[in-house]
Amino acid sequence: MADRSTEPPICKRCGRSRADASPAEALAWSTQNDPSGVSWLCPACARAHVRDIEGKLPDEYW
């Protein structure tokens, strides 16, 4: 199910708003569904933590 909130997504790692991104960069944001809800990662944070994400490490390890 899509996140239907009216506020733009915020990166859970660095706090950057998706509203500040260019249209092309906004398409590169990543989402994660977990028990606490939907969380977002900006492209820079997703690139920095790609191994952790692919390895499904808990957030507290990265």
HTML snippet that shows the backbone in 3Dmol.js (N, CA, C, O; Angstrom):
<script src="https://3Dmol.org/build/3Dmol-min.js"></script>
<div id="view" style="width:600px;height:400px;position:relative"></div>
<script>
const pdb = `
ATOM      1  N   MET A   1       0.847  -1.174   0.000  1.00  0.00           N
ATOM      2  CA  MET A   1       0.000   0.000   0.000  1.00  0.00           C
ATOM      3  C   MET A   1       0.894   1.239   0.000  1.00  0.00           C
ATOM      4  O   MET A   1       1.885   1.284   0.729  1.00  0.00           O
ATOM      5  N   ALA A   2       0.573   2.194  -0.768  1.00  0.00           N
ATOM      6  CA  ALA A   2       1.365   3.416  -0.889  1.00  0.00           C
ATOM      7  C   ALA A   2       1.161   4.328   0.320  1.00  0.00           C
ATOM      8  O   ALA A   2       0.100   4.342   0.944  1.00  0.00           O
ATOM      9  N   ASP A   3       2.201   5.080   0.625  1.00  0.00           N
ATOM     10  CA  ASP A   3       2.120   6.069   1.696  1.00  0.00           C
ATOM     11  C   ASP A   3       1.314   7.254   1.173  1.00  0.00           C
ATOM     12  O   ASP A   3       1.712   7.879   0.189  1.00  0.00           O
ATOM     13  N   ARG A   4       0.214   7.567   1.797  1.00  0.00           N
ATOM     14  CA  ARG A   4      -0.700   8.593   1.305  1.00  0.00           C
ATOM     15  C   ARG A   4      -0.627   9.892   2.105  1.00  0.00           C
ATOM     16  O   ARG A   4      -1.529  10.723   2.004  1.00  0.00           O
ATOM     17  N   SER A   5       0.421  10.080   2.892  1.00  0.00           N
ATOM     18  CA  SER A   5       0.507  11.314   3.674  1.00  0.00           C
ATOM     19  C   SER A   5       0.733  12.501   2.743  1.00  0.00           C
ATOM     20  O   SER A   5       1.257  12.348   1.640  1.00  0.00           O
ATOM     21  N   THR A   6       0.331  13.679   3.199  1.00  0.00           N
ATOM     22  CA  THR A   6       0.449  14.876   2.382  1.00  0.00           C
ATOM     23  C   THR A   6       1.814  15.530   2.527  1.00  0.00           C
ATOM     24  O   THR A   6       2.180  16.363   1.698  1.00  0.00           O
ATOM     25  N   GLU A   7       2.579  15.177   3.560  1.00  0.00           N
ATOM     26  CA  GLU A   7       3.904  15.741   3.750  1.00  0.00           C
ATOM     27  C   GLU A   7       4.910  14.968   2.904  1.00  0.00           C
ATOM     28  O   GLU A   7       4.780  13.754   2.744  1.00  0.00           O
ATOM     29  N   PRO A   8       5.923  15.667   2.356  1.00  0.00           N
ATOM     30  CA  PRO A   8       6.925  14.955   1.561  1.00  0.00           C
ATOM     31  C   PRO A   8       7.752  14.018   2.444  1.00  0.00           C
ATOM     32  O   PRO A   8       7.966  14.303   3.622  1.00  0.00           O
ATOM     33  N   PRO A   9       8.210  12.915   1.884  1.00  0.00           N
ATOM     34  CA  PRO A   9       9.027  11.978   2.660  1.00  0.00           C
ATOM     35  C   PRO A   9      10.327  12.616   3.138  1.00  0.00           C
ATOM     36  O   PRO A   9      10.873  13.513   2.498  1.00  0.00           O
ATOM     37  N   ILE A  10      10.805  12.131   4.273  1.00  0.00           N
ATOM     38  CA  ILE A  10      12.053  12.578   4.891  1.00  0.00           C
ATOM     39  C   ILE A  10      12.976  11.363   4.998  1.00  0.00           C
ATOM     40  O   ILE A  10      12.532  10.283   5.387  1.00  0.00           O
ATOM     41  N   CYS A  11      14.257  11.531   4.654  1.00  0.00           N
ATOM     42  CA  CYS A  11      15.235  10.449   4.775  1.00  0.00           C
ATOM     43  C   CYS A  11      15.411  10.101   6.252  1.00  0.00           C
ATOM     44  O   CYS A  11      15.652  10.981   7.078  1.00  0.00           O
ATOM     45  N   LYS A  12      15.289   8.817   6.578  1.00  0.00           N
ATOM     46  CA  LYS A  12      15.393   8.409   7.983  1.00  0.00           C
ATOM     47  C   LYS A  12      16.823   8.462   8.504  1.00  0.00           C
ATOM     48  O   LYS A  12      17.024   8.423   9.718  1.00  0.00           O
ATOM     49  N   ARG A  13      17.826   8.551   7.626  1.00  0.00           N
ATOM     50  CA  ARG A  13      19.220   8.596   8.060  1.00  0.00           C
ATOM     51  C   ARG A  13      19.735  10.027   8.206  1.00  0.00           C
ATOM     52  O   ARG A  13      20.372  10.349   9.208  1.00  0.00           O
ATOM     53  N   CYS A  14      19.468  10.899   7.212  1.00  0.00           N
ATOM     54  CA  CYS A  14      20.066  12.235   7.242  1.00  0.00           C
ATOM     55  C   CYS A  14      19.047  13.356   7.440  1.00  0.00           C
ATOM     56  O   CYS A  14      19.435  14.498   7.690  1.00  0.00           O
ATOM     57  N   GLY A  15      17.753  13.053   7.333  1.00  0.00           N
ATOM     58  CA  GLY A  15      16.723  14.060   7.558  1.00  0.00           C
ATOM     59  C   GLY A  15      16.402  14.938   6.360  1.00  0.00           C
ATOM     60  O   GLY A  15      15.620  15.881   6.483  1.00  0.00           O
ATOM     61  N   ARG A  16      16.981  14.652   5.222  1.00  0.00           N
ATOM     62  CA  ARG A  16      16.727  15.436   4.012  1.00  0.00           C
ATOM     63  C   ARG A  16      15.300  15.202   3.515  1.00  0.00           C
ATOM     64  O   ARG A  16      14.780  14.090   3.610  1.00  0.00           O
ATOM     65  N   SER A  17      14.675  16.244   2.991  1.00  0.00           N
ATOM     66  CA  SER A  17      13.314  16.145   2.480  1.00  0.00           C
ATOM     67  C   SER A  17      13.328  15.817   0.988  1.00  0.00           C
ATOM     68  O   SER A  17      14.133  16.366   0.235  1.00  0.00           O
ATOM     69  N   ARG A  18      12.456  14.941   0.572  1.00  0.00           N
ATOM     70  CA  ARG A  18      12.339  14.593  -0.847  1.00  0.00           C
ATOM     71  C   ARG A  18      11.840  15.788  -1.661  1.00  0.00           C
ATOM     72  O   ARG A  18      12.074  15.849  -2.868  1.00  0.00           O
ATOM     73  N   ALA A  19      11.162  16.729  -1.024  1.00  0.00           N
ATOM     74  CA  ALA A  19      10.662  17.921  -1.709  1.00  0.00           C
ATOM     75  C   ALA A  19      11.815  18.795  -2.209  1.00  0.00           C
ATOM     76  O   ALA A  19      11.639  19.564  -3.154  1.00  0.00           O
ATOM     77  N   ASP A  20      12.992  18.686  -1.585  1.00  0.00           N
ATOM     78  CA  ASP A  20      14.156  19.478  -1.994  1.00  0.00           C
ATOM     79  C   ASP A  20      14.906  18.866  -3.170  1.00  0.00           C
ATOM     80  O   ASP A  20      15.800  19.501  -3.729  1.00  0.00           O
ATOM     81  N   ALA A  21      14.559  17.648  -3.550  1.00  0.00           N
ATOM     82  CA  ALA A  21      15.260  16.954  -4.629  1.00  0.00           C
ATOM     83  C   ALA A  21      14.720  17.376  -5.990  1.00  0.00           C
ATOM     84  O   ALA A  21      13.569  17.791  -6.126  1.00  0.00           O
ATOM     85  N   SER A  22      15.589  17.255  -6.996  1.00  0.00           N
ATOM     86  CA  SER A  22      15.136  17.500  -8.367  1.00  0.00           C
ATOM     87  C   SER A  22      14.165  16.378  -8.758  1.00  0.00           C
ATOM     88  O   SER A  22      14.167  15.323  -8.123  1.00  0.00           O
ATOM     89  N   PRO A  23      13.339  16.584  -9.786  1.00  0.00           N
ATOM     90  CA  PRO A  23      12.402  15.528 -10.182  1.00  0.00           C
ATOM     91  C   PRO A  23      13.081  14.200 -10.503  1.00  0.00           C
ATOM     92  O   PRO A  23      12.576  13.139 -10.137  1.00  0.00           O
ATOM     93  N   ALA A  24      14.212  14.255 -11.178  1.00  0.00           N
ATOM     94  CA  ALA A  24      14.929  13.014 -11.511  1.00  0.00           C
ATOM     95  C   ALA A  24      15.470  12.341 -10.258  1.00  0.00           C
ATOM     96  O   ALA A  24      15.391  11.119 -10.129  1.00  0.00           O
ATOM     97  N   GLU A  25      16.017  13.123  -9.335  1.00  0.00           N
ATOM     98  CA  GLU A  25      16.558  12.556  -8.103  1.00  0.00           C
ATOM     99  C   GLU A  25      15.445  12.021  -7.205  1.00  0.00           C
ATOM    100  O   GLU A  25      15.647  11.041  -6.488  1.00  0.00           O
ATOM    101  N   ALA A  26      14.292  12.646  -7.238  1.00  0.00           N
ATOM    102  CA  ALA A  26      13.166  12.190  -6.410  1.00  0.00           C
ATOM    103  C   ALA A  26      12.748  10.769  -6.781  1.00  0.00           C
ATOM    104  O   ALA A  26      12.227  10.034  -5.943  1.00  0.00           O
ATOM    105  N   LEU A  27      12.976  10.384  -8.036  1.00  0.00           N
ATOM    106  CA  LEU A  27      12.644   9.023  -8.456  1.00  0.00           C
ATOM    107  C   LEU A  27      13.597   7.985  -7.875  1.00  0.00           C
ATOM    108  O   LEU A  27      13.262   6.801  -7.833  1.00  0.00           O
ATOM    109  N   ALA A  28      14.768   8.405  -7.432  1.00  0.00           N
ATOM    110  CA  ALA A  28      15.788   7.482  -6.930  1.00  0.00           C
ATOM    111  C   ALA A  28      15.662   7.198  -5.438  1.00  0.00           C
ATOM    112  O   ALA A  28      16.442   6.410  -4.902  1.00  0.00           O
ATOM    113  N   TRP A  29      14.715   7.809  -4.761  1.00  0.00           N
ATOM    114  CA  TRP A  29      14.548   7.559  -3.329  1.00  0.00           C
ATOM    115  C   TRP A  29      14.063   6.129  -3.112  1.00  0.00           C
ATOM    116  O   TRP A  29      13.319   5.588  -3.931  1.00  0.00           O
ATOM    117  N   SER A  30      14.488   5.521  -2.004  1.00  0.00           N
ATOM    118  CA  SER A  30      14.129   4.143  -1.672  1.00  0.00           C
ATOM    119  C   SER A  30      13.168   4.105  -0.498  1.00  0.00           C
ATOM    120  O   SER A  30      13.241   4.936   0.407  1.00  0.00           O
ATOM    121  N   THR A  31      12.273   3.139  -0.522  1.00  0.00           N
ATOM    122  CA  THR A  31      11.362   2.942   0.608  1.00  0.00           C
ATOM    123  C   THR A  31      11.589   1.571   1.219  1.00  0.00           C
ATOM    124  O   THR A  31      12.066   0.643   0.565  1.00  0.00           O
ATOM    125  N   GLN A  32      11.239   1.474   2.479  1.00  0.00           N
ATOM    126  CA  GLN A  32      11.326   0.217   3.191  1.00  0.00           C
ATOM    127  C   GLN A  32      10.074   0.081   4.044  1.00  0.00           C
ATOM    128  O   GLN A  32       9.710   1.005   4.771  1.00  0.00           O
ATOM    129  N   ASN A  33       9.422  -1.059   3.957  1.00  0.00           N
ATOM    130  CA  ASN A  33       8.258  -1.342   4.797  1.00  0.00           C
ATOM    131  C   ASN A  33       8.700  -2.260   5.916  1.00  0.00           C
ATOM    132  O   ASN A  33       9.256  -3.331   5.670  1.00  0.00           O
ATOM    133  N   ASP A  34       8.453  -1.843   7.142  1.00  0.00           N
ATOM    134  CA  ASP A  34       8.788  -2.648   8.306  1.00  0.00           C
ATOM    135  C   ASP A  34       7.668  -2.512   9.331  1.00  0.00           C
ATOM    136  O   ASP A  34       6.719  -1.764   9.098  1.00  0.00           O
ATOM    137  N   PRO A  35       7.751  -3.208  10.450  1.00  0.00           N
ATOM    138  CA  PRO A  35       6.675  -3.143  11.439  1.00  0.00           C
ATOM    139  C   PRO A  35       6.348  -1.726  11.923  1.00  0.00           C
ATOM    140  O   PRO A  35       5.215  -1.459  12.323  1.00  0.00           O
ATOM    141  N   SER A  36       7.324  -0.821  11.890  1.00  0.00           N
ATOM    142  CA  SER A  36       7.059   0.544  12.348  1.00  0.00           C
ATOM    143  C   SER A  36       6.445   1.425  11.266  1.00  0.00           C
ATOM    144  O   SER A  36       6.092   2.573  11.538  1.00  0.00           O
ATOM    145  N   GLY A  37       6.311   0.915  10.052  1.00  0.00           N
ATOM    146  CA  GLY A  37       5.698   1.670   8.962  1.00  0.00           C
ATOM    147  C   GLY A  37       6.643   1.818   7.779  1.00  0.00           C
ATOM    148  O   GLY A  37       7.601   1.059   7.633  1.00  0.00           O
ATOM    149  N   VAL A  38       6.361   2.801   6.943  1.00  0.00           N
ATOM    150  CA  VAL A  38       7.169   3.062   5.758  1.00  0.00           C
ATOM    151  C   VAL A  38       8.276   4.039   6.117  1.00  0.00           C
ATOM    152  O   VAL A  38       8.024   5.068   6.745  1.00  0.00           O
ATOM    153  N   SER A  39       9.499   3.719   5.717  1.00  0.00           N
ATOM    154  CA  SER A  39      10.612   4.646   5.918  1.00  0.00           C
ATOM    155  C   SER A  39      11.272   4.904   4.567  1.00  0.00           C
ATOM    156  O   SER A  39      11.215   4.072   3.661  1.00  0.00           O
ATOM    157  N   TRP A  40      11.895   6.066   4.453  1.00  0.00           N
ATOM    158  CA  TRP A  40      12.498   6.511   3.192  1.00  0.00           C
ATOM    159  C   TRP A  40      13.990   6.723   3.363  1.00  0.00           C
ATOM    160  O   TRP A  40      14.459   7.076   4.445  1.00  0.00           O
ATOM    161  N   LEU A  41      14.745   6.500   2.269  1.00  0.00           N
ATOM    162  CA  LEU A  41      16.168   6.801   2.205  1.00  0.00           C
ATOM    163  C   LEU A  41      16.435   7.620   0.953  1.00  0.00           C
ATOM    164  O   LEU A  41      15.955   7.288  -0.131  1.00  0.00           O
ATOM    165  N   CYS A  42      17.207   8.699   1.108  1.00  0.00           N
ATOM    166  CA  CYS A  42      17.602   9.490  -0.051  1.00  0.00           C
ATOM    167  C   CYS A  42      18.639   8.685  -0.846  1.00  0.00           C
ATOM    168  O   CYS A  42      19.208   7.734  -0.310  1.00  0.00           O
ATOM    169  N   PRO A  43      18.894   9.039  -2.090  1.00  0.00           N
ATOM    170  CA  PRO A  43      19.858   8.288  -2.894  1.00  0.00           C
ATOM    171  C   PRO A  43      21.258   8.218  -2.272  1.00  0.00           C
ATOM    172  O   PRO A  43      21.911   7.178  -2.348  1.00  0.00           O
ATOM    173  N   ALA A  44      21.725   9.309  -1.661  1.00  0.00           N
ATOM    174  CA  ALA A  44      23.063   9.307  -1.067  1.00  0.00           C
ATOM    175  C   ALA A  44      23.155   8.317   0.096  1.00  0.00           C
ATOM    176  O   ALA A  44      24.134   7.576   0.197  1.00  0.00           O
ATOM    177  N   CYS A  45      22.160   8.296   0.962  1.00  0.00           N
ATOM    178  CA  CYS A  45      22.170   7.364   2.093  1.00  0.00           C
ATOM    179  C   CYS A  45      21.983   5.928   1.620  1.00  0.00           C
ATOM    180  O   CYS A  45      22.594   5.012   2.170  1.00  0.00           O
ATOM    181  N   ALA A  46      21.150   5.723   0.613  1.00  0.00           N
ATOM    182  CA  ALA A  46      20.953   4.379   0.064  1.00  0.00           C
ATOM    183  C   ALA A  46      22.262   3.852  -0.525  1.00  0.00           C
ATOM    184  O   ALA A  46      22.606   2.687  -0.325  1.00  0.00           O
ATOM    185  N   ARG A  47      22.995   4.706  -1.251  1.00  0.00           N
ATOM    186  CA  ARG A  47      24.285   4.282  -1.812  1.00  0.00           C
ATOM    187  C   ARG A  47      25.286   3.980  -0.713  1.00  0.00           C
ATOM    188  O   ARG A  47      26.028   3.002  -0.802  1.00  0.00           O
ATOM    189  N   ALA A  48      25.316   4.799   0.313  1.00  0.00           N
ATOM    190  CA  ALA A  48      26.278   4.613   1.403  1.00  0.00           C
ATOM    191  C   ALA A  48      26.012   3.329   2.191  1.00  0.00           C
ATOM    192  O   ALA A  48      26.933   2.759   2.775  1.00  0.00           O
ATOM    193  N   HIS A  49      24.776   2.880   2.209  1.00  0.00           N
ATOM    194  CA  HIS A  49      24.406   1.717   3.036  1.00  0.00           C
ATOM    195  C   HIS A  49      23.866   0.553   2.214  1.00  0.00           C
ATOM    196  O   HIS A  49      23.132  -0.284   2.739  1.00  0.00           O
ATOM    197  N   VAL A  50      24.220   0.490   0.929  1.00  0.00           N
ATOM    198  CA  VAL A  50      23.660  -0.540   0.057  1.00  0.00           C
ATOM    199  C   VAL A  50      24.004  -1.955   0.546  1.00  0.00           C
ATOM    200  O   VAL A  50      23.156  -2.845   0.474  1.00  0.00           O
ATOM    201  N   ARG A  51      25.207  -2.176   1.034  1.00  0.00           N
ATOM    202  CA  ARG A  51      25.552  -3.517   1.534  1.00  0.00           C
ATOM    203  C   ARG A  51      24.722  -3.888   2.749  1.00  0.00           C
ATOM    204  O   ARG A  51      24.278  -5.029   2.878  1.00  0.00           O
ATOM    205  N   ASP A  52      24.513  -2.929   3.638  1.00  0.00           N
ATOM    206  CA  ASP A  52      23.713  -3.179   4.831  1.00  0.00           C
ATOM    207  C   ASP A  52      22.263  -3.481   4.461  1.00  0.00           C
ATOM    208  O   ASP A  52      21.633  -4.360   5.050  1.00  0.00           O
ATOM    209  N   ILE A  53      21.742  -2.747   3.483  1.00  0.00           N
ATOM    210  CA  ILE A  53      20.361  -2.934   3.043  1.00  0.00           C
ATOM    211  C   ILE A  53      20.207  -4.307   2.393  1.00  0.00           C
ATOM    212  O   ILE A  53      19.288  -5.056   2.722  1.00  0.00           O
ATOM    213  N   GLU A  54      21.115  -4.634   1.466  1.00  0.00           N
ATOM    214  CA  GLU A  54      21.042  -5.925   0.765  1.00  0.00           C
ATOM    215  C   GLU A  54      21.253  -7.091   1.732  1.00  0.00           C
ATOM    216  O   GLU A  54      20.660  -8.155   1.555  1.00  0.00           O
ATOM    217  N   GLY A  55      22.083  -6.902   2.743  1.00  0.00           N
ATOM    218  CA  GLY A  55      22.316  -7.938   3.735  1.00  0.00           C
ATOM    219  C   GLY A  55      21.221  -8.018   4.784  1.00  0.00           C
ATOM    220  O   GLY A  55      21.251  -8.883   5.658  1.00  0.00           O
ATOM    221  N   LYS A  56      20.247  -7.108   4.694  1.00  0.00           N
ATOM    222  CA  LYS A  56      19.117  -7.041   5.627  1.00  0.00           C
ATOM    223  C   LYS A  56      19.582  -6.901   7.079  1.00  0.00           C
ATOM    224  O   LYS A  56      18.981  -7.463   7.995  1.00  0.00           O
ATOM    225  N   LEU A  57      20.661  -6.143   7.268  1.00  0.00           N
ATOM    226  CA  LEU A  57      21.120  -5.874   8.627  1.00  0.00           C
ATOM    227  C   LEU A  57      20.162  -4.919   9.319  1.00  0.00           C
ATOM    228  O   LEU A  57      19.645  -4.009   8.670  1.00  0.00           O
ATOM    229  N   PRO A  58      19.906  -5.087  10.601  1.00  0.00           N
ATOM    230  CA  PRO A  58      19.072  -4.156  11.336  1.00  0.00           C
ATOM    231  C   PRO A  58      19.681  -2.747  11.304  1.00  0.00           C
ATOM    232  O   PRO A  58      20.902  -2.602  11.264  1.00  0.00           O
ATOM    233  N   ASP A  59      18.852  -1.735  11.323  1.00  0.00           N
ATOM    234  CA  ASP A  59      19.299  -0.343  11.247  1.00  0.00           C
ATOM    235  C   ASP A  59      20.342   0.022  12.299  1.00  0.00           C
ATOM    236  O   ASP A  59      21.229   0.831  12.028  1.00  0.00           O
ATOM    237  N   GLU A  60      20.250  -0.556  13.487  1.00  0.00           N
ATOM    238  CA  GLU A  60      21.188  -0.185  14.543  1.00  0.00           C
ATOM    239  C   GLU A  60      22.632  -0.606  14.210  1.00  0.00           C
ATOM    240  O   GLU A  60      23.568  -0.120  14.845  1.00  0.00           O
ATOM    241  N   TYR A  61      22.826  -1.490  13.237  1.00  0.00           N
ATOM    242  CA  TYR A  61      24.180  -1.875  12.834  1.00  0.00           C
ATOM    243  C   TYR A  61      24.785  -0.946  11.790  1.00  0.00           C
ATOM    244  O   TYR A  61      25.989  -1.003  11.540  1.00  0.00           O
ATOM    245  N   TRP A  62      23.963  -0.085  11.171  1.00  0.00           N
ATOM    246  CA  TRP A  62      24.500   0.845  10.192  1.00  0.00           C
ATOM    247  C   TRP A  62      24.038   2.194  10.501  1.00  0.00           C
ATOM    248  O   TRP A  62      24.378   3.141   9.792  1.00  0.00           O
TER     249      TRP A  62
END
`;
const viewer = $3Dmol.createViewer("view");
viewer.addModel(pdb, "pdb");
viewer.setStyle({}, {cartoon: {color: "spectrum"}});
viewer.zoomTo();
viewer.render();
</script>
